[in-house]
Amino acid sequence: MTAWLPMMAAGLAALVGGLLALINPASASVATTTLAGWALLIVAGFQGWAAWKSETTSARLRAGLIAAACLFLGLSLLFGPFGDGWLMQMLIGLLLIASGAAKLWAGRAMKGAPNFPLVMGTGAVSALIGLVVLFGLNLNFGILLGIELLASGLALVLLAMHRRANG
């Protein structure tokens, strides 16, 4: 089995989780954060698998960073907040910024590919959402989380397609 398949599965899981988070009418409810938390844990598992199957150290590191960010964010949503709400806000904001940075770094491998701007855009969206959460702007957290999952899913699907086409 090649390393692109678990990355594609992670991307599809994130896309489905993002759509479900956006469709849920009570997007700030416990159900949405639980759903998004589990989706992020699934994405983390598939990304960990992709990191394990990767042939180069840089590909392993990129996939591992995305997996770690998704794992910590998913656990934070399921078992948090740890301490008061401020700590949860800081943790999620920083993890989203880290997720965006990891996507931007992973997207560099696609330089010159037709989907390069899309992957870089998903990294920028994740980092921007992280800043919104970090600075405490009054936006609906469930919607932000759904958008983050959609951005992560799109990035992972595009990276998997690139990896499949280029070996």
N, C-alpha and C positions, 0 to 999 in steps of 0.2 A: 504494500500500500504506500502511496506517495504522500508527501507532506502537505500537499494542497488540499486533500480531502477533509482532514479534521478542521482546517482553517475555513473551508467552505461550510462545513456543518456548524461551526461556531458562528459564522456570519448569518446563516439562516436562522439559527436559534435566537440571535440578537434581534434580527428583523422581526420575527414573530413576537418576541417579548416586547419590543418597542411598539408594534401595532396594538397589541393587547393593552399596554399601558396607556396609549392614547385613546383607545376606544372606551375604556372604563369610565363611566360618567362621574364617578366619585374619585377623580384621579389623585386626590391627596389622601385617600383613605388607606387603611392598613392593607387592604387587599392589593392595591396597586404597588405599594412598596414591597410587599411579600412576593408578588408576581415578578416584579423587576429584580428583586434580590435573587430569586431562584434562577431567572433567566441569566443574570450575570454569573452565577455559579456554574451554570451549564457552559456558558461561553468560556469561562476560566478553565474548565475541564478540557474542552476541545482545544483551546489555545495551548494548554500545557502539553497535550498530546502532540500538537503541531510542533511545539518546541522540542519535544523528545525525538520526533521523526526528522527534524531539520538536519541538513548535512553540514552546513557551515556554522561557525560560532556566531557570526553576526545575525544570521537568521534565527538561531536558537535564542539569542539574547533579546531580539525584537519581539518574538512570540512570547518569550518568558515574561518580559515587562508588561505586555498587554494582559497576559494571564494573571500576573500578580495584581495589577490594578483592578481587573474585573473581580478577582477573588476577594480582595479587601473591601471593595465597594459593595459586593453582594453580601458579604458577612456583616458589614456595617448596617446595611438595610434590614437584614433579617434579625440580628441580635442587638442592634443599637437602639437608642443612642447610648453610647458609653459616657457616663457622666451627665452633664447637662446638654441642652440643645446646641449651645455654642460649639462644644467639642465636635459634635456630629456634623455641624455645618462646616467647620474647618477641615475635618477629615474628608468629607465628601468633596468639598471644593478642591482641596489639594490632590485628591486621587483623580478627579476629572481632569485637572490640568496635566497631571502625569500621564493619563490616558491619551490626551491630545498630543502631548509631546512624543509619546511612543508611536502614535499613528503617523505623525510628521516624520519621525525618524525612519519608520518602516516604509513610508511612501517614497523616501529618497531612492530606494531600490528600483522604483518604477520610472525614474527620470527618463523622459523621451517617449514613454508609452502614452497611448491615447487617453487612458484613464488617470494619468498622473495628477491633473488638477483636481479631479474628484476626490482622490485619496487625501491630497493635501488639504482640501476643503473640509473633509470630515475631521481631520486633526484639529483644524482651526475652530470648527464648531464645538468640539469637545472641550478645548481649552477655554473658549469663550463662555460656555455653560459653567465650567469650573469657576471662572472669575465672577459670574453672576451669583453663583451659590456662595462663594467665598466672601463677597462683599455684601451679602444679605439683601439683595434687591428683592422686592416683594413680587416674585413671579411664582406661579403654581409649580411646586416641586415635582408633582406627578407628570406634568407635561414636559418639563425639562428632562426628566429621567427618560421618558418615552423618546424624545428627540435624541438624547445621548445614545440610547440603545439602537435607534435607527442609523445614526451616524456610524457607530461601531460596526453594526451589521453590514452596512454598505462598504465600509473600508475593508472588512475581512473578506467579503465576497470578491471585491475587486483585486485584493492582494492574492487570493487563492486562484483567481482566473489568470493573473499575471504569472504566478508560480507554475501553474499547469502548462501555460503556453511556452514558458522559457525554461522549464525543467527545474 
